[in-house]
Amino acid sequence: MVALVLAEPALIRAGDGGTSTSSWQNLGTLAAGQEIEVERANGTAVKGAFIGFTDQSVSVRGKLSEIAIPRGDVYRVRLRRAGYRKYAWIGAAIGAGAGAGAGAGLADRAAYQSGGDYAGLKPAIIGLSAGVGALAGALIGTAIGNKRTIVYAKP
């Protein structure tokens, strides 16, 4: 699982299905309103809804306004997967369940080895373990679900 998460960025870059990402006309495959990320040549990125493109620029609706980014400033355009946030919630739920199960086992072992002295800490140990599991699951779910497809990359 960890190997898949670490290898995924390379798979996304290589996974263009044999089509060239260096053609500006690839932006024509995008529909208005799709969530994209435009990386500028200076390293900054603009995230928002795709509005359209011309031979000279690409237009994005950001949080505050519409932005037209000149073609010369565009380094890469990536399409964000629809519904990517749900993966974080699914990962959190799975992680919380796994963490609670591990915490229950840990709490029973601690209570047994202490001769019952730590029996009152079982709910706290289970809750803490579930919280840590939920956080780890949300991070993994975000990494898996936050996949972006490269539509255009400057040659």
C-alpha positions in Angstrom: 0.0 0.0 0.0 2.8 2.4 0.9 4.6 1.6 -2.3 1.5 2.3 -4.3 1.1 5.7 -2.7 4.8 6.6 -3.2 4.9 5.3 -6.8 1.6 7.0 -7.8 3.0 10.4 -9.0 5.3 8.6 -11.4 2.4 6.5 -12.7 0.3 9.6 -13.2 3.1 11.2 -15.3 3.6 8.1 -17.3 -0.1 7.3 -17.6 -1.0 9.6 -20.5 -2.2 6.7 -22.6 0.3 7.3 -25.4 -1.0 10.8 -26.2 1.3 13.8 -26.1 0.7 16.3 -23.3 2.8 18.9 -25.1 0.0 20.1 -27.3 -1.9 23.3 -26.2 -4.9 22.0 -28.1 -5.3 19.3 -25.4 -7.1 22.0 -23.3 -10.0 21.6 -25.8 -10.8 18.3 -24.1 -11.7 20.1 -20.9 -15.3 21.1 -20.2 -16.1 24.4 -18.6 -16.4 24.0 -14.8 -14.0 21.2 -14.4 -11.5 21.6 -11.5 -8.0 22.2 -12.8 -4.6 23.2 -11.5 -2.4 25.5 -13.6 1.3 25.5 -12.7 3.1 28.6 -13.7 6.7 28.7 -14.9 7.7 30.6 -11.8 6.5 27.6 -9.6 3.2 29.1 -8.3 -0.1 27.3 -9.0 -3.6 28.5 -9.6 -6.4 26.1 -8.7 -10.0 26.6 -9.8 -12.7 25.9 -12.4 -11.8 25.8 -16.1 -13.5 28.6 -18.0 -11.8 28.3 -21.5 -8.7 28.8 -23.5 -7.4 30.7 -26.5 -4.1 30.5 -28.4 -2.7 33.1 -26.0 -4.1 32.1 -22.6 -6.1 29.8 -20.3 -8.8 31.2 -18.1 -9.6 29.8 -14.6 -12.2 30.9 -12.1 -10.4 31.1 -8.8 -11.8 31.6 -5.3 -12.0 35.4 -5.7 -12.0 36.2 -9.4 -11.4 34.9 -13.0 -7.8 34.7 -14.0 -6.4 34.6 -17.5 -2.9 33.1 -17.5 -0.8 33.8 -20.6 0.3 30.7 -22.5 4.0 31.6 -22.0 3.6 31.5 -18.2 1.9 28.1 -18.2 4.2 25.2 -17.3 1.6 22.5 -16.8 -2.2 22.1 -16.6 -3.6 19.2 -14.6 -7.2 18.0 -14.3 -8.3 17.1 -10.7 -10.3 14.0 -10.1 -14.0 14.7 -9.4 -15.0 13.8 -5.8 -11.4 13.4 -4.6 -12.3 14.5 -1.1 -14.5 11.5 -0.4 -11.3 9.4 -0.4 -10.1 11.2 2.6 -13.3 10.4 4.5 -13.3 6.8 3.4 -9.7 6.5 4.5 -10.5 8.1 7.8 -13.3 5.7 8.5 -11.2 2.7 7.7 -8.3 4.0 9.7 -10.5 4.8 12.7 -11.9 1.3 12.7 -8.5 -0.3 12.4 -7.2 2.0 15.1 -10.0 1.2 17.5 -9.5 -2.5 17.0 -5.8 -2.2 17.6 -6.5 0.1 20.6 -8.9 -2.5 22.1 -6.2 -5.2 21.9 -3.6 -2.8 23.4 -6.0 -1.8 26.2 -6.8 -5.4 27.1 -3.2 -6.3 27.2 -2.3 -3.2 29.3 -5.1 -4.0 31.7 -4.1 -7.7 31.9 -0.4 -7.0 32.5 -1.1 -4.4 35.1 -3.3 -6.7 37.1 -6.3 -4.5 36.4 -4.7 -1.2 37.4 -5.2 0.2 33.9 -8.6 -1.2 33.2 -10.1 2.3 33.6 -7.9 3.6 30.7 -9.4 1.3 28.1 -11.8 3.9 26.6 -9.0 6.5 26.4 -6.6 4.0 24.7 -9.2 2.9 22.3 -10.2 6.5 21.5 -6.7 7.7 21.1 -5.9 4.7 18.8 -9.0 5.4 16.7 -8.0 9.1 16.3 -4.5 8.2 15.2 -5.9 5.6 12.8 -8.4 8.1 11.4 -5.6 10.6 10.8 -3.4 8.1 9.1 -6.3 6.8 7.0 -7.3 10.3 5.9 -3.8 11.1 4.8 -3.5 7.9 2.8 -7.0 8.4 1.3 -6.1 11.9 0.3 -2.9 10.7 -1.4 -4.8 8.1 -3.3 -7.8 10.2 -4.2 -6.0 13.4 -5.1 -4.9 12.1 -8.4 -4.4 14.6 -11.2 -4.3 13.9 -14.9 -1.8 16.0 -16.9 -3.6 17.7 -19.8 -0.8 20.0 -20.9 2.9 20.2 -20.1 5.2 22.7 -21.6 7.6 20.9 -24.0 
